Each structure stands twice: as structure tokens, then as C-alpha cells.
Amino acid sequence: MKARRTTRDDTRNSWECVGCDLPLPLNEQGLCADCAGKLERDLIRARDWEYSYAAFLIPERQEALRAQIMREFGAANELLVTPKPKPKNKRSHSTNTKRKRTIAAAAIREYTTEDVLQAAHDFIQKQEDEWVNFSRVSQHLYERFYKLKPKRLGQSGKRYNSILKVVADYPDRFQIRAEPDRGGVVWIRVTP
């Protein structure tokens, strides 16, 4: 009796082994005897006792059988592909995240309004130009002080929405000017 060659829906020939693609006698899983043995050993290595023929009926000897398989054939899988472990967090390796963590680690955690104003004053003094773009000052302050909240700063009884409003409340220390034609660019300098 001739074996009939049929093609499955996934364009695999039904007479080829699923593991090695050789035309050999197959079991009910579509594996030849060699590949079936490899699969059995892989299942034992992975402790999939419910799917292993050899280990299913002898629960008291499963670990001994696993140790014997690993001693004779090694610890690496022969047929099954082990998935690579996924990184815990994809973003944890980005340069932006590393930069933020570095900034947070070096940031000052306890501060007062005077500390923030003095830091702004020192930053402006270090710049070459007399007038400094306020966004640079603001960025410096947010990087220097941990979770800087404008609502906690300034004169008592006032709740500020931005660092600019906090600094603007101290005209004896800072002068602020806005450029109307440049769409909201604000400049700041130390009061002479």
C-alpha cells in the first residue's frame, strides 16, 4: 500500500517530519522517532510532566529522570525553542530615562523659596549675556530641585501656577521682559 502524499493548509507535506523535514515514519504528533525523543527530553528538562510520556506515570522519579537526561544529553533544548526573556521595561535603557534618573538622584529634596531664588540668581550671573532666556533658568531650577512645585513657593497666601510668576513677585531681585513679536519668549536678568 502506497502512502498518500497530501498537503496541509499550511503548505507542509503530511509525510514530512515537523521537526526535521525528512520523509520518515511519523507518530500522531507528526514527528519522526528521533524528533519525538528530542521533544520528550525537552519536556522533561522543562518539567512539563503532564505532557511527557516517560515522566507522567512515575511522579516519584521525575526529578531523577530529569537529572539523568541532563547528564546524558545536556541542559540545552534540542527541539523546542526557548523564548528570550523580555526586558523588564523597554524604556529603562533609553538615554532620556537615564538622564532623568541622574537628575533626580542629584536633586535637592528639601528647599525653600529663598533657595530657589538664590539658585536662579546664581545661574543668571554665570551666563555671558545680561538678559537670559527664562526657559533656560526654569529648566535649571526644575533639574536642581526635586519635584519643584510653584504652589509651595513665594509669598505666603499666594498660590503660583508657574515659576515665572514666583520670580516676577520679586522685582527687587529680578527684571523680566517679554518679546511680543516672538510668541511668548521671556527674558530675565538680575536687577542692577
QUIFENFEN-V810876 format. One record per backbone hydrogen bond with DSSP energy under -1.0 kcal/mol. CO is the residue of the C=O (numbers start at 1). NH is the residue of the N-H. Records with the same first field share a line. If there is no record, write none. Layout:
CO=NH / NH
This chain:
6=14
8=11
12=8
13=16
17=21
22=17 / 24
27=30
30=18
31=27
32=36
33=37
34=38
35=39
36=40
37=41
38=42
39=43
40=44
41=45
42=46
43=48
44=47
47=49
48=51
52=56
58=61
61=65
62=66
63=67
64=68
65=69
66=70
67=71
68=72
69=73
70=74
89=92
91=94
94=98
95=99
96=100
97=101
98=102
99=103
100=104
101=105
102=106
108=146
112=116
113=117
114=118
115=119
116=120
117=121
118=122
119=123
120=124
121=125
122=126
132=188
133=136 / 137
134=138
135=139
136=140
137=141
138=142
139=143
140=144
141=145
144=108
149=152
150=153
155=158
162=166
163=167
164=168
167=170
170=173 / 174
173=191
175=189
177=187
185=179
186=134
187=177
188=132
189=175
